[in-house]
Amino acid sequence: MKRFENDLQRIEHALNAVGKNQKPPSLYDPISYLTGIGGKRIRPLLCLLGTRMFGGNVDTALPAAIAIELFHNFTLMHDDIMDKADVRRGQPTVHTRWSPSQAILSGDVTLVLAYEELLKIPVEVREKVIHQFNRTAIEVCEGQQYDLDFEKRNDVSEEEYLEMIKLKTSVLVAASVTIGAMIAGANDEQVEKVYEYGLNIGLSFQLRDDLLDTFGDESFGKRIGGDILADKKTYLLIRSMRMAGEAEKAILDKHIGVMPLDPEVKVNEVKSVMETLAVADETQKLAGDHYHVGMAALKELSGHGVDVDDLSYLANLMLERST
């Protein structure tokens, strides 16, 4: 990320100022804690790059970038409670370090602070940006609800899963770069292409993240096999359940929806089924397909004189993690 070092420093400086010295500390400390324990700042960076690629001043986009990162952190605080997750970015989650009640309240304030940042963007684009922000926020909540609904179902289709991750994850990636482009005055056709890029890169990123959760290693700050232990209906599991023969189905039926006596046995046996059915390869291919769609949208913009080098470079950084 050295290429974007100045932009990232600008983002960190602005984030560190959010809620600083406000009282009570018990309300604002969890916000500073979560923003301070890492994260690649991909979404706010995309916002700044979306402005720069159309010749805009990134300083005018910085408040929107911070609003996007605050919204993202708001969702993480609440999602971790719903998912009963105890680790985030290799550190205790907010509700684990404090309490669920405190995490809910601090999350609520984080969302309000995001809107305070949006009020700082140029007035001529403010309404359009807030409309995009609101639409995206609603879609993210819809995606989270689908994810919760899927926990009670064993008949989730691949298409339903892709729609869920589009809403829960990809639309915020797409909105980040789109809002940046809007602030720079991009026209409707350009905004559409930028959104297509972000949406597909986001889908590719989430599919690869699912792969890493099951087939990666703990250096990424996540417990490997966490999705399996939580019976998450990932593309890997959904595809496995649909393709399973009698032997594989017996293994999945033994573990899915069952509290494991030995978590390691559950993870290893379900992973073994996934390996037998080669669903990781299919998931990797699907992630690649979405990557190519996103890059094709960038190529169209490049053909009309827009400098897309930074977005192309960032997409490859996002997706270069090896499974």
Secondary structure, DSSP 4 states (H G I P E B T S, - for coil): -GGGHHHHHHHHHHHHHTTTT-S-HHHHHHHHHHHHS----HHHHHHHHHHHTTT--HHHHHHHHHHHHHHHHHHHHHHHHHHT--EETTEE-HHHHS-HHHHHHHHHHHHHHHHHHHTTS-HHHHHHHHHHHHHHHHHHHHHHHHHHHHTT-S---HHHHHHHHIIIIIHHHHHHHHHHHHHTT--HHHHHHHHHHHHHHHHHHHHHHHHHHHHS-GGGSS-TTHHHHTT---HHHHHHHHH--HHHHHHHHHHTTS--SSHHHHHHHHHHHHHHTTHHHHHHHHHHHHHHHHHHHHHHHHTTT---HHHHHHHHHHH----
